[in-house]
Amino acid sequence: MATTHTVRTVGSIPSKYVQRKRMRMRPTTVGCHRVALIHGDPEHKIDEFMLYSDEDEEEEDNDAEEEENSRDGGGYIALGGVPHHPSHHHHTVRRKQSFMQKYQPLSHNFADYVLTRSRGCSRHEYQSINEEFGTRHMLTTGMFRERPIPLNRINKVSGCVFCSQWLSDHQIAMGTKCNKLMVYDVNTRQMDVIPSLRSSEPHRPQEQQCGIHSIEINPSRTLLATGALNSNDIAVYRLPTLDPVCVGEKAHSDWIFDMCWLDDQFLVSGSRDTRLALWKIDDDIEMGNSSNLPNYGHIKPVKIKKCNGAEKVRAVIFNPNFVEIVALSLNAYLHVWDANRFVQKMSRKLPHAMENVCLTVKEDSSLYAIGSKSHTTLLDPRTLHYVKKVNARITGCGIRSVSFHGDILTIGTGVGAIMFYDMRAGRYMESTMNSGRAVVLKSTKGWVSADDPYHDVFHNVEYTPAIYTHCYDWSGMRLFAAGGPLPASLKGNYAALWC
């Protein structure tokens, strides 16, 4: 779970690590074997290749280490251990160890991690913690339990939840189909509705709105970007107070589906009109003259460009390693843009053509994951060649949300099931309680309006909500999942906290 590595301050390599050639000749042939390499006289090449037994080498190493330890005053004391002296292990067979294992103090004890962190010796100690350890343990042991969040009873939300983000360790922001931006407090179980920001021009009627599809936080966690009251515009709020900053307008002629931050100031938005817009959010934005408080300004995009070969841009991500913007279009193409010049570089046809609606990147930017109707495709960012095609355990379920948490790929489906793919093992995560059984979180129904369209779609069929969004908290011990009905004609929602 944790690793603590202490760096030596005096000498980078111990003197006993330098190998010495031993020229001592032994009178007997014990530990020495002659090997004939050429057919014929075996004595002709007798001195060119010789194999020594492990016992002979260990005996010589033990003699040298005992001599050096007698001069040094004993062995080295590792973290959380006892003095390592060769005499303690003279009855066991010593295995060959690396330099880091033998001479560098390395501990996997979590108590040592907490102790060294409290001392604050960051110059001489390297510490790391496996963030996915707790998540993996809770999933394989079946510890996750669903805690439903009744949205319709709190604020009469009638639409699906399309996006979500953890604002802090107890606050979750979510955007709905009915164009509401809400913040849920996990501790108090209260829901606050954040007023949507209006554009300078009259917004379109509500029947033409698609809701809020994206919530993105900049790297310094000082700004939050989401959809405005007009679904074609963006709205920016300041964190942690959620005070309005500005509205970005006059860039898109259709609904905005996704956004991504390039840094703390520049933002890219993708829309159904097949265009990408580049925005710059300055600290000195000119505020409007409205008497309503609090006040906010209106900005225009820095650049607007059409994504060639795209049809309805559905997802946008940023790869900082290659300084690239990657956009996913509904016609099963992946488009790569140069973030410095804001120029399209290439497009790549995806292997699965149906319902490519979600895209994510690994934390170290080493892998892309695209969700389609029955597969999750993993692509190499360097070549855009697919590394692996992960088949969904439920055929035709529709992958609606994907995310990486370390080496765990979390997949939200359109049938209310959340699946977990182990990247290291190359298969779906299996339970340790029930051998051979995959780990799957099955959601409850949530709330759905039982009107005539509902009976027409789910006649003699059990209703399950689609998981449009999910996100882990900073510890990975809590998973927020939300969504709603998959057919666009139905009204309903689902939200729950798994912990």
N, C-alpha and C positions, 0 to 999 in steps of 0.2 A: 504493500500500500504506500509506503514512504521509503525514501532513500536518502541517506546522509553520508556525504563524502568529505572527509577532512584532508586538506592539502598540507603537506609537510612544509615547514617554514625554513628549515636548515637542510640543504641538500635535496636535490630533486630525485636522485637515484641512490639507494643505499649501496654501501661498498660491497656488501655480500651479493648484490645482484650481478656484479661483473663476473662473468664466467671465467674461470681459470682452467687452462689446459693442464691436465695431470699426465705427467710423463712416467709415472711409476709403472714398472713392469711387474707383472705377477708371474710367479714361477709355474703356476698351474694354469690349466685351460678352463677353470671354472668361471662361468660368466662370459666366456669368449667362444664364439662359434665360427668355424671356417665354412665359407660358402664357395662352391665352385661355380664360377660364372661362365666358363668356356668349356665346351666338351673337350675331353682329352686329359691331360695331366692336371689333377686338381691342385697340386702344389705350386703350379706356375704363377697363379694370381692370388696367392694366399693373403698377401698384405694389402690388397687394394680395397677390400670390402670386408668389414667385420661388424658383427652384431653383438652388442653387450646386453646382458640381462638387466631388468629393472632393479633387482635386488642389489646388484653391484653398484649401480649409480646412486641409489638411495643411501647405501652405506657410506660412500664417499661424501655425499652432500651432508649427511648427518655429522660426520667427523668435522667438516669445515664449519658448519653452523654452530656446533658445540664449542669449537675453538673461538669463534667470533663472539658468541654470546657470553663466554667467560670473560672476554675483554670488555664487552659493553655493559655487563652487569645484568643480563637477562634479556628476555624477549620483549616485544612491543605489546602494550595493552590496547586492545581494540575497544571501540565504543560498545558499551553494554556487555563486555565480555571479561575474560580473565587473562592473565599473562600467558602468551603463547610461547611455550618453550618446547623444543624438540623432545626433551625427555618425557614429556607428558604423553607422547604418542608413539613411543618406541615399540609398542605391541601391535600397532595398526599399520596397514599398508598406506603410504602417503601417495596421494594423487597429484598429478602434475597440475599446478595452478598458474594462472597468469600473473603478470606483474601487479596488476591492480588488486587481485585477490590476496597476494602474499604480503605486499609491502605498503599498500594504501589503506588507511582505516575506512572501511565501508560498512555501513550498518543499514539493515532493513527494518529496524525496530522503530515503531512509531513513537515510543517514549523518547528515544534519542533524537528524533526529528523535533519534538516539542522542546526538549531541553536545549538543543543547539540553537533553535530559533529564538528562544528567550534570552540567550546570551548575546545574540546580535553580532556574531563573528562572521559576517558575510564575506569578508575578504579571504578567509582561510577555510571556508566550508561551503559546499554546494549542496543544496537541498532541493528535492523534488518530491511531488506527491502524485499518485495515480488518481486522477479525478474520476475515472470511471469505475474504480474499485467498489465504491458503495452502491452505485447503480447496478453493476453486474451481480453483486451479492444479493441485493433485494429482488432482482428479477429471477435469478435462478432458484431462490428459496421461496418464491411466491409471497413476498412481504408487501407488495404494492396492493393497496386497497382504494377503491373508488369513493370519492366524496363529491357527490353531485352538487352543482351550483344552479339553483332554480332561477334562471334569468327572467322568465316570464312573470314570476311572482314578485321580483324585486323592482324591475323597471318596465315591465310589459314589453320586452323585446320580442318582436315577431319574426325577425330574420336570423339567418345563420350567422355564426361567428367565423369570419374569414381569416383573421390574423391575430397574433398575440405576441407579447414580449414581457419578460420580467423587468420591472423598473427597479425593484429592490428585493430584499429577502422576504418581504411580506406584501408587495404590491404587484399586480398583473394588469397590464393594459391590453385591451382587446377592441377590435373593430367589427361591426356587424353589417349585415346586408341592408338593414334599415337605416344606415348612415349614422350610427351612434358610436362615439368613442367613449369607452368606459374604463374605469380603474377599479379593480376588485381588491379589497384588503383581506388577506388570508387570516389574519389574527382576529379581526372584529367581524368578519363576514359581511361587510358593508360594501355596497356598490355605488360609485359616484360617476355621474355622467358629465363629461367634459363638453362644453358647448363647441359646436362645429364653427369653423371660420368661414365667413362669407367673402365672396369675390367682390371686386369693385363694380362689376357689371351684374345685372340681375341673373340669378342662377336658374338653371333649367327646372321644369316641374319635377315633382317627386317621382312620378311614374317613369321618368327616364333615368333615374339614378340607379347605380348598381351597388352602392354601399362602399365601405372601406375595405380594400383588399390587401393593404400593406401597412405595417408599422415598423419603422427602422430607427435605430439609435446610433448616433455617430460614435466614433471610437473613444472619445473622451467622456462620453455619456453626459453631455451637456445639452444636446438638442435631440428632439424627437420629430421625425417626419412621418406624415400620414396623409390620408385623403381629406380634402376640404368638403364644405357643404355641397359644392359642385364637384361631381366625381371626375371631372376633367382637370381639376386643379389640385395642387398640393398644399398642405398646411404644416407649419413648423411651430413647435412648442419648445419652451425652455424647461429643462430639468434641473432640480426635482420638483419645482413648483407648478409645472405645466402652464406657465403664463404664455399667452400667444405671442409669437414673434413676427410672422409674416404669412402671406398667402402667395404662392406661385401660380401665375395665370397666363393665359394666352399662349400656351405651348401645344396643347393637345386638343383635338377635335372629337375625341372619344374617351372612353373610360380608362383611367390609369389602373393597371393591374399590379405593378410592382415597382420598387425603388431600391436603391443601394447607395451608401455613402462611400465616396472615394477617400475622403479625409474628414476633418472636422468642419470644413466649410463647403466643399463641393458635393453635390448630390445629383444622381442620374435617375430619371423616371422613364418607364416604358409603358406604352399604351396600346389599346386595340387599333389605333390608327397607324400602326407599324412604324412609329417614330420614337426616337430616344431624345430626351431633352436634358441638357446640362444646366444645373442651377448653382448659384453661388450665394450663400447666406452670410452676409457681413454683420458685424456688430453695430454698424452705424446705419441701419436701415431706416429710411425716412418713414415716420408714422403718419397715418391718415389724420384728417381733420374731424373725424367723427367724435361726438361728445360721449359715446359709449365707452365705459371703462371696464376692463383694461383695453388699451388701444394696440393696434398692430398695423404693419405696413403691407404693401403689395409690391411684388417684384416680378420681373420678366426673365425668361431663360437667357443664359449666356449663348447657347447654341441649340439648334434643333436640326436633327438629321434623320433621314429616312433609313430604316434598316432594310437593305436590299435583300430580296429573297424571303422576307418574313411575311407572315400572315398572323396578325394579332399577337403581339409580344405579350407573353404570359408571365415570364419570370426574368429577373435581372440580378446578377451577382457581380462582385468585384474580387479579382484575384490579385492581392498585393505583391506576390512573388514575381509575377510576370507583368504587372502593371497593366492588366487587361480587364475589360468589361465583357461579360459573357451574357448573352440574351438568348432566351428560349422562345421560339415561336410555335404557334399551334399546328403548323404544317410540318412538324417533326424536323426542324432545323435548329442547329446551335450556331450562333453568330458571335464572333470574337472581334472586339474593338480595341484599338490602342487608346488607353486612358489618357496618355499625355497629349496626344494630338486630337483625340475624339474622332478617329477615323476607323471605319470598318476594315478589318484585315482579311477575314475569311469566314466561310460558312461550311458547316458539316452536316450531312444528312444522317439522321439517327436511325438505328436499326429497326425500331418499332414506331410505326406511324400513327397509332391511335392514342389519343388523349394524353399527349405530353404536356402536362400542366404544372409541374413542380420541379424545381431545380435547387440544389444546394452544393456547397463546397466544404471540404474538410477544414478543420481548424488550421492545419499547416499548409493549406492550399495545394495539397498534393493529389487531390482526387475530386472529381465531379460525380454527382449522383442525380439522375433524371428519372422521374416517375412517369410511367405510362399506364396503359389499361391493365396489363398483367405482368409487367416486368419493371425492375429497377436497374437501369443501365449505369455502370460505373465507367467513367472515361478518364484517360490520362490527360492532364492539362497541357503537356508538352506537345503531344501529337494529335490529340482528340480521337485517338483510337480507343475503342472500348476494351476495358480490362476484363470485365466480367458482366454477365447478364444474370441478375438474380430473379428467378421466377417467383412470383407470388404464390403463397401456399393456398390461396383461394383464387381459382381461375376467374378472370374477368371482374375482379373486385374493384379495380380502379384505384391507382395510387394517387392520393390527394395531397399528401404532405410527406416530406423526407427531411431528415436532419442527421448530422453526425455529432456524436458525443464520445470523443476519443476513438476507440475502435469499434464502437457500437453504432450501427446504422438503424435508426428508428424510422419505421414506415407506417404512416397512417392511411387507412384504406377507406373506400366508400361504403363498406358494409359494417362499420362500427368496430373493427378490429385493429389493434396496434401490434405490429410485429417487430421483432428485433433480430437483426442480422449481425453475426459476429465476424468482423473483418479478419481477425487473426486466425480463427478456425476455418473460415470459408464456408460457413453454413449458419442456419438459423440457430439462435441460442436455445439450448435445451435446459430443462429443469433438472435440478439435482434431487428434488423430492420425488418426482415421477420420471424414472429413467426412460429416455427415448421420446419424451413428450416436449414439443416446442413451447417456448414461452410466448403467450399471446394474452394481451389485455383486451377483454371484451366489454364494450361500453353498454350502458343502459340506454333506454329509448330517448331520454330527455323529454322535451315537449314538442308536440306537433299538432297542428290544427286539423281536427278530424272533419274536414269539409268534403264536398263532393269530389274535388280532384284527388284527395287522399284515398278515398275508397276506390276511385278508378285506377290509381296506380298500384296500390297495395291490396288488391282484391285477392283474398286467400293467401297472401304473402306476408310474412312477418316483417315489420318495419325496423330498420336499423339506421342510425344517423351516419353521415359521412364525417370523417375526421379531417377537416380542412386545415387545421393548424395544431401544433403541439410545440412545447418548449420546456427545457429543463431549467431549474434554478441553478445558482452558482455551485451548489454542492452536488448536484445530480441525484439527490435523494427525493426530490419532488418533481413530478411531471404534470404539466397543465395541458389538457387536451380539450378541444372544442370543435364544433361544427354544426351540422344540421341536416335537413333532408337533401338528398342528392338531386331530385327533380326541381327545376327552377320554379315550377308552378305551385309548390307547397310552401307553407309557412310553418316554421318550427326552429328550434335551436337545441343545442346540447353543449354543456360545459361541465367539466369535472376536474378535480385535483386528485391525482394519484400519488399517494405517499404512505 
